[in-house]
Amino acid sequence: MRYEHRTQSPLPVAAFLWRVAQHAAVAALIVAGSVAVGMAGYVYFERLDWPDAFLHAATILGGQEPVSHPASSGGKLFVGVFALYAELVFVAASGIVLAPLAHRVLHLLHWDAPEQEQAS
């Protein structure tokens, strides 16, 4: 996704909102993929059924403690690694969603407007 240079005028509001929606969609795909990985890990290591695996994975990705403590050694390792990964997903998804907003603010502050626009 390319952003406009400081010599270019800022995007119109509709195009900017479309850019924000695209970034949000990418972040949502990352989160959905992470939930799928977490569910698969819970099903494999803890032998949970899919709805329970979703609950556990979504809880950890939401930044909360696990619903229950894992019983197996493999499950304990998986939950620990998945919890660390979940924090990275939160930071990455937040950055992806906030990037167009931060760019917009910085672009408006540093935009080299044409001379006729600066005079008015």
N, C-alpha and C positions, 0 to 999 in steps of 0.2 A: 504494500500500500504506500503509494507515494504521496508526499505532502507538498504543498506549494512553497516556492522559494519566497524569501522576504521581499523580493522585487515584484512578485505577483500579487494581485489583489486577493483578499480573503475570499473563501468560498461563499456562495450564497447560503442562506440559512437552510434551505431544503437539501442542498448537496452536503452541507455539514452534518445535518441530522442523519442522512443516509450513511455517511462515513461512520458516525457513532454507532448506528445500527449494525454495520458490518463488523466493527470491532467487538461489539457485544455478542454477535453471533459466533465469532471466533472464540471468545472467552467461554461461551456456553458450550461449544463443542469440546473444548479442553476439559471443562468440568464434567460433561456427560461421559467423555472417554475415561476420565479418572474414576467416576462412579462405577463404570463397567469393569475397570481393572480391579477396584476394591471388591466389588461383588464376586468376581471370579476368584479372587484370593480367599475370601471368606468361604465360598462354596468348596474350594479345593482343600484349604488347610483346616477349616473348622467344621466342615461337612454340614453347613447351614443350608436351609432351603433358600430359594432366590428372594422371596420377600424379606426374610430376616437378614440376608446378606445385604440387600439394599438399605435396610434400616441402619445396619452397622456402618456400612461405607459412607452413607450420607451423613451420619452423625459425626464421624471423624472428619470428613471433608468440611462440615459445618463448623469445625473448631471446638467441638465438645469432646468429652471423654467417651471412651467406648461404652456401649450399652452394657456389655458383660465382658469379663476378663476371658481371654482365650484359654482354652484347656490344653492345647498341644504346644510343644516347643516350636514347631514350625509356625503355628498360628501366632505365637508371641512375637517371633521375629518378623513375621509379615505385618502384624499390627503396628509394631514399632517403626518399621521402614515406611509403611503406608502413612502413618501419622506425620513423619518428617516430610514425606512427599506432599502431603495435603497442605502443609504450610507453604511450600514452594508454589503449589497450584494457586493458592489464595493470592500470594504476592504477584505472580505472573498474570492471573486473570484481572486483578485490580489494575495493574500497569497497562494491560491491553485496553481496558475500558477507559481509563483516564488519559491515555496518550493523545487522542484527538482533542480532548478538552484542554489539556496542557499546551498542545501545539497552537490551538486557536488563540488562547490568551497570549502566549509569547509572540505569535505572529501579529496580532493586533498591536502589541506594544512596540514591535520592531519593524513594522511594515514601512517600506520606503514608498510612501504614496507619491503619485505624480505631482508635479509642481502646481497644476491648476487646482488639485484637491487640497493641497496644503494651504493655499492662499485663502480658501473659503472657511 
